[in-house]
Amino acid sequence: MPDKILIVDDDIETLRLVGLMLQRQGFNIVAANNGTQALAQAANEHPDLILLDVMMPDMDGYQVTRKLRKDPLTANTPILMFTAKTQVDDKLAGYEAGVDDYLTKPVHPVELVARIKVLLARNMGRLPGNATPTAEQGYMLGVVAPKGGMGVSSLVLNLAISIARHSKLDPIAVELRPANGSWGLDLGFANPVGLNNLLRLKPADITSAAVEKELIRTTYGPRLLLSSSTLKDLPQLNAAAQLEAVVQQISTLTAFSLIDIGMPILPNFDKIIAPMQEMLVVTEPYPGTVQRTRILLDELAERGFGRSRLVTVVIVNRIRADVQLSVTQVQDRLGHPIAQIIPPAPEQAFQAGLRNIPLLEVQPDSLLTQQITHLGELILKRIKK
């Protein structure tokens, strides 16, 4: 049976031309010329993919997408936003609403068909990345970077603290870095080996109770699973099945968790990120790093992030203003919007290290704190949809 595509556009000529072109490619076509019709057609026709315009008279494409994602029947239906709106902010709004891909008009028919086929093929093994988290599995955010030394761990820890303070989610943050942990040292814990204890177990013994036992409740809000920073634990990097089991159990213990992955070099990486609804990618405004970030984004796209699952890019800025790329240059080179810029704060970081407290505790009203808080608010909006 041919795949069914719902085309939504208030321009009748676009409906006719695109519909005819896709019919010639063997697709079954249904159409709607406004948002209300789109929702009705999606419910009645059960399309395999929705090709959706943004600018429509009754409700725009972003509103339609959010309604589709809230409906269990269409929560995982691929949505390709096809519009004349070309600004980066427009694309970001589309991805935040829940679309899988974003394509601007005009486009060559070959590219349109190719994008559609990619989404349809991926949907055959699709993870429920846009579905509302259930009691069995919470919303899980992974954090990665193309190289080390970019402040990923500090960002994850302080982001978890901010989200704990501005929500009732009781988040868990996991330092998924065997032999490369830093939170224990940063916060003054004498024996940060919770992750290492779990990795010594057999995979079948890594139960929710076993993971819960190793979590540390902090006075700052989130529960933490800490890793050691000693070389003797380096062989635990190869505990692929155990790492996978830890992540799986974490997803059942809370409505929201953050996983500090750092560089994506862990064994079984694909299985480790399988439960994650969103990936936060950290970059910096330096040409070489941006180039490596573009490669990382392409590789994550092959695994559904930026398509069927969300990907968010943030800049952690530790470089002098006169020797760095502008935000516009970074976005152009990445082909992806920047959601947030985390500014440099060397004095704040120094004081945090001296006192063994998080960055947010040093200067609660600083620009750094405000930007991390704003990033947390963006994430919370997606979780609450």
C-alpha positions as CSV (number, residue, x, y, z in Angstrom):
1,M,0.0,0.0,0.0
2,P,1.5,3.4,-0.9
3,D,2.4,5.9,1.8
4,K,-0.3,8.5,2.5
5,I,0.8,12.1,2.8
6,L,-1.4,14.9,4.1
7,I,-0.6,18.2,2.5
8,V,-1.6,21.3,4.4
9,D,-1.4,24.7,2.7
10,D,-3.9,27.6,2.3
11,D,-2.6,28.2,-1.3
12,I,-4.8,26.1,-3.6
13,E,-2.2,26.2,-6.4
14,T,0.5,24.8,-4.1
15,L,-1.8,22.0,-3.0
16,R,-2.5,21.1,-6.6
17,L,1.1,21.2,-7.9
18,V,2.7,19.5,-4.9
19,G,0.0,17.0,-4.7
20,L,0.2,16.1,-8.4
21,M,4.0,15.8,-8.2
22,L,3.9,13.5,-5.2
23,Q,1.1,11.4,-6.8
24,R,3.5,10.8,-9.7
25,Q,6.0,9.5,-7.2
26,G,3.5,6.9,-6.1
27,F,2.2,8.5,-2.9
28,N,-1.4,8.6,-1.8
29,I,-2.4,12.3,-1.3
30,V,-5.0,14.0,1.0
31,A,-5.2,17.7,1.4
32,A,-6.3,20.5,3.8
33,N,-6.2,24.2,3.3
34,N,-6.3,25.4,6.9
35,G,-5.3,24.2,10.4
36,T,-8.8,23.0,11.4
37,Q,-9.1,20.9,8.3
38,A,-5.6,19.5,8.9
39,L,-6.4,18.3,12.4
40,A,-9.6,16.7,11.1
41,Q,-7.9,15.0,8.2
42,A,-5.0,13.8,10.4
43,A,-7.6,12.1,12.7
44,N,-9.7,10.6,10.0
45,E,-7.1,9.6,7.4
46,H,-4.1,8.5,9.6
47,P,-1.4,9.8,7.2
48,D,2.1,8.4,7.2
49,L,3.5,11.9,6.9
50,I,2.2,15.5,7.1
51,L,3.6,18.3,4.8
52,L,2.7,21.5,6.7
53,D,2.7,25.1,5.8
54,V,3.2,27.8,8.5
55,M,1.2,30.8,7.4
56,M,-2.5,29.9,7.4
57,P,-5.6,32.0,8.3
58,D,-7.2,30.2,11.3
59,M,-4.2,28.7,13.1
60,D,-0.5,28.7,12.0
61,G,1.6,25.6,11.4
62,Y,3.3,25.9,14.8
63,Q,-0.1,25.7,16.5
64,V,-1.2,22.8,14.4
65,T,2.1,20.9,15.2
66,R,1.6,21.3,18.9
67,K,-1.9,20.0,18.7
68,L,-0.8,17.0,16.7
69,R,1.9,16.2,19.1
70,K,-0.5,16.3,22.0
71,D,-2.8,13.7,20.3
72,P,-1.6,10.1,21.0
73,L,-2.8,9.2,17.5
74,T,-0.5,11.7,15.8
75,A,2.2,12.2,18.4
76,N,4.8,10.3,16.3
77,T,3.5,11.1,12.8
78,P,6.4,12.7,10.9
79,I,5.9,16.4,10.1
80,L,7.8,18.2,7.4
81,M,7.3,21.9,7.7
82,F,7.3,23.3,4.1
83,T,7.1,27.1,4.1
84,A,8.4,30.4,2.7
85,K,9.6,31.5,6.1
86,T,13.3,31.3,6.0
87,Q,14.6,33.0,9.1
88,V,16.6,31.0,11.7
89,D,14.0,31.9,14.4
90,D,11.2,30.5,12.2
91,K,13.1,27.2,12.0
92,L,13.8,27.1,15.7
93,A,10.1,27.7,16.4
94,G,9.2,24.8,14.1
95,Y,11.6,22.4,15.8
96,E,10.5,23.5,19.2
97,A,6.8,23.0,18.2
98,G,7.8,19.4,17.3
99,V,8.4,19.2,13.6
100,D,10.8,16.6,12.3
101,D,12.2,18.6,9.4
102,Y,12.0,22.1,8.0
103,L,12.2,22.9,4.3
104,T,11.9,26.4,2.7
105,K,10.1,27.3,-0.5
106,P,11.0,27.2,-3.3
107,V,12.7,23.8,-3.5
108,H,13.6,21.4,-6.2
109,P,11.1,18.5,-6.3
110,V,13.9,16.0,-6.0
111,E,15.0,17.4,-2.6
112,L,11.4,17.5,-1.4
113,V,10.8,13.8,-2.3
114,A,14.2,12.9,-0.8
115,R,13.3,14.5,2.5
116,I,9.9,12.8,2.6
117,K,11.5,9.4,1.9
118,V,14.1,9.9,4.7
119,L,11.4,10.7,7.2
120,L,9.2,7.8,6.1
121,A,12.1,5.4,6.3
122,R,13.1,6.6,9.7
123,N,9.6,6.4,11.0
124,M,9.5,2.7,10.5
125,G,11.8,2.3,13.5
126,R,10.9,5.5,15.2
127,L,11.3,6.1,18.9
128,P,8.5,8.0,20.5
129,G,10.7,11.1,20.9
130,N,7.8,13.6,20.7
131,A,5.4,11.6,22.8
132,T,4.5,13.0,26.3
133,P,6.6,11.1,28.9
134,T,4.7,8.5,30.8
135,A,5.1,7.3,34.3
136,E,7.3,4.5,33.0
137,Q,9.7,6.8,31.2
138,G,10.5,10.4,31.9
139,Y,11.9,13.1,29.6
140,M,15.6,12.5,29.1
141,L,18.1,15.1,27.8
142,G,21.5,14.1,26.7
143,V,24.4,16.6,26.5
144,V,27.3,16.2,24.1
145,A,30.1,18.2,22.6
146,P,32.5,17.6,19.7
147,K,35.5,17.8,21.9
148,G,36.5,18.0,25.6
149,G,37.2,21.0,27.7
150,M,34.1,23.0,26.7
151,G,32.3,23.3,30.0
152,V,29.7,20.6,29.4
153,S,29.8,19.1,32.9
154,S,29.5,22.5,34.5
155,L,26.6,23.4,32.2
156,V,24.7,20.2,33.0
157,L,25.1,20.5,36.7
158,N,24.0,24.1,36.9
159,L,21.2,23.5,34.4
160,A,19.9,20.7,36.5
161,I,20.0,23.0,39.6
162,S,18.1,25.7,37.7
163,I,15.4,23.3,36.5
164,A,15.0,21.9,40.0
165,R,14.4,25.4,41.3
166,H,11.9,26.4,38.7
167,S,9.8,23.3,38.5
168,K,8.5,20.4,40.6
169,L,10.2,17.7,38.4
170,D,12.8,16.6,41.0
171,P,15.4,16.1,38.2
172,I,18.3,13.6,38.2
173,A,21.6,14.5,36.6
174,V,24.0,11.7,35.6
175,E,27.7,12.1,35.1
176,L,28.1,9.3,32.5
177,R,31.9,9.7,32.4
178,P,33.7,6.7,34.0
179,A,37.1,7.9,35.4
180,N,36.4,11.4,34.2
181,G,33.9,12.8,36.8
182,S,34.2,16.4,38.1
183,W,31.0,17.1,40.0
184,G,32.2,15.3,43.2
185,L,35.4,17.4,43.3
186,D,33.5,20.6,42.4
187,L,31.0,20.2,45.2
188,G,33.4,18.7,47.8
189,F,32.1,15.1,48.0
190,A,34.7,12.8,49.4
191,N,33.8,9.6,47.6
192,P,32.0,10.3,44.2
193,V,31.8,6.7,43.0
194,G,28.0,6.1,42.5
195,L,28.3,5.4,38.8
196,N,31.4,3.2,39.3
197,N,29.6,1.1,41.9
198,L,26.9,0.4,39.4
199,L,29.3,-0.4,36.6
200,R,30.8,-3.2,38.7
201,L,27.5,-5.0,38.8
202,K,26.1,-7.4,36.2
203,P,23.7,-5.7,33.9
204,A,20.7,-7.7,35.2
205,D,21.6,-6.4,38.7
206,I,21.3,-2.8,37.8
207,T,17.7,-2.3,38.9
208,S,15.9,0.9,39.7
209,A,16.5,0.2,43.4
210,A,20.2,-0.3,42.8
211,V,20.5,3.1,40.9
212,E,18.3,4.9,43.5
213,K,20.7,3.7,46.2
214,E,23.7,5.4,44.5
215,L,22.0,8.8,43.9
216,I,23.1,11.7,46.1
217,R,20.5,14.3,47.2
218,T,22.0,17.7,47.2
219,T,20.9,20.9,49.0
220,Y,20.8,22.6,45.6
221,G,17.9,20.6,44.3
222,P,18.7,17.8,41.8
223,R,19.7,14.2,42.7
224,L,23.2,13.3,41.3
225,L,24.8,10.2,40.1
226,L,28.5,10.9,40.4
227,S,31.5,9.4,38.7
228,S,35.1,9.1,40.0
229,S,38.0,10.9,38.4
230,T,40.7,8.3,38.9
231,L,42.5,6.4,36.2
232,K,42.0,3.1,38.0
233,D,38.3,3.3,36.9
234,L,39.2,3.9,33.2
235,P,38.5,0.2,32.2
236,Q,34.8,0.9,33.1
237,L,34.5,2.9,29.9
238,N,34.1,-0.5,28.2
239,A,31.2,-1.5,30.5
240,A,28.8,-1.0,27.6
241,A,25.9,-3.2,28.8
242,Q,26.1,-1.6,32.3
243,L,26.2,1.9,31.0
244,E,23.1,1.2,28.9
245,A,21.3,-0.4,31.9
246,V,22.0,2.7,34.0
247,V,20.5,5.0,31.5
248,Q,17.5,2.8,31.0
249,Q,16.8,2.7,34.8
250,I,17.3,6.5,35.2
251,S,14.5,7.1,32.7
252,T,12.1,5.3,35.0
253,L,13.1,7.2,38.2
254,T,12.1,10.7,37.4
255,A,10.0,12.9,35.1
256,F,13.2,14.6,33.9
257,S,16.8,13.6,33.7
258,L,20.0,15.2,32.2
259,I,22.8,12.9,31.1
260,D,26.3,14.4,30.9
261,I,27.8,12.4,28.0
262,G,30.5,14.8,26.9
263,M,32.3,13.5,23.8
264,P,30.2,10.7,22.1
265,I,32.9,8.0,22.5
266,L,31.1,5.6,24.9
267,P,30.7,2.1,23.6
268,N,27.1,1.2,22.7
269,F,26.5,4.9,22.1
270,D,23.4,4.3,19.9
271,K,21.8,2.2,22.6
272,I,22.7,4.6,25.4
273,I,21.0,7.5,23.6
274,A,17.9,5.4,22.6
275,P,15.7,6.6,25.5
276,M,16.6,10.2,25.0
277,Q,14.0,12.6,23.6
278,E,16.4,15.5,23.1
279,M,20.1,16.1,22.6
280,L,21.8,19.3,23.8
281,V,24.9,20.0,21.7
282,V,27.5,22.4,23.1
283,T,29.8,24.3,20.8
284,E,32.0,27.4,21.0
285,P,32.5,30.3,18.5
286,Y,35.8,29.0,17.1
287,P,36.1,27.8,13.4
288,G,37.6,24.4,14.2
289,T,35.1,23.6,16.9
290,V,32.2,24.8,14.7
291,Q,33.3,22.5,11.9
292,R,33.5,19.5,14.3
293,T,30.1,20.5,15.7
294,R,28.6,20.4,12.1
295,I,29.9,16.8,11.7
296,L,28.5,15.9,15.1
297,L,25.1,17.3,14.2
298,D,25.1,15.4,10.9
299,E,25.8,12.2,12.8
300,L,23.1,12.8,15.4
301,A,20.7,13.5,12.5
302,E,21.3,10.0,11.2
303,R,20.1,8.8,14.6
304,G,16.9,10.9,14.5
305,F,18.0,14.0,16.4
306,G,16.9,17.2,14.6
307,R,14.3,15.1,12.8
308,S,12.1,12.8,14.9
309,R,13.8,13.8,18.1
310,L,14.9,17.3,19.2
311,V,18.4,18.7,19.0
312,T,19.3,22.0,20.6
313,V,22.6,23.9,20.1
314,V,24.1,26.2,22.7
315,I,27.3,28.2,22.6
316,V,29.5,28.1,25.7
317,N,31.7,31.1,25.2
318,R,35.2,31.1,26.7
319,I,37.0,33.0,24.0
320,R,37.9,36.7,23.8
321,A,35.4,38.8,21.9
322,D,37.9,40.0,19.3
323,V,38.9,36.5,18.2
324,Q,35.7,34.6,17.8
325,L,32.9,34.0,15.3
326,S,29.7,35.9,15.6
327,V,26.5,34.1,16.4
328,T,25.2,34.6,12.9
329,Q,28.5,33.1,11.5
330,V,28.2,30.1,13.8
331,Q,24.5,29.5,12.7
332,D,25.4,29.9,9.1
333,R,28.2,27.4,9.3
334,L,26.2,24.9,11.3
335,G,23.0,25.3,9.3
336,H,21.2,25.2,12.7
337,P,19.9,27.9,15.1
338,I,21.6,28.7,18.4
339,A,19.2,28.5,21.3
340,Q,21.3,30.1,23.9
341,I,24.7,31.7,24.5
342,I,26.4,31.0,27.9
343,P,28.8,33.9,28.5
344,P,32.3,33.7,30.1
345,A,32.4,34.2,33.9
346,P,36.0,33.4,35.0
347,E,35.7,35.2,38.4
348,Q,32.5,33.4,39.2
349,A,34.0,30.0,38.2
350,F,37.1,30.7,40.4
351,Q,35.0,31.6,43.4
352,A,32.8,28.5,42.9
353,G,35.9,26.3,42.8
354,L,37.3,27.9,46.0
355,R,34.1,27.4,47.9
356,N,33.0,24.0,46.4
357,I,29.6,25.4,45.3
358,P,27.8,25.6,41.9
359,L,28.3,28.6,39.7
360,L,24.7,29.7,40.2
361,E,25.3,30.0,44.0
362,V,28.1,32.5,43.6
363,Q,26.2,35.3,41.8
364,P,22.5,34.4,41.6
365,D,21.7,37.6,39.5
366,S,24.7,37.4,37.1
367,L,24.3,37.2,33.3
368,L,25.6,33.6,33.4
369,T,22.9,32.6,35.8
370,Q,20.2,34.4,33.8
371,Q,21.3,32.6,30.6
372,I,21.3,29.2,32.2
373,T,17.9,29.9,33.7
374,H,16.5,30.9,30.4
375,L,17.9,27.7,28.8
376,G,16.2,25.7,31.5
377,E,12.9,27.6,30.8
378,L,13.1,26.7,27.2
379,I,13.5,23.0,28.1
380,L,10.7,23.1,30.6
381,K,8.3,24.4,28.0
382,R,9.0,21.3,25.9
383,I,8.5,19.0,28.8
384,K,5.2,20.5,29.8
385,K,3.7,20.4,26.3
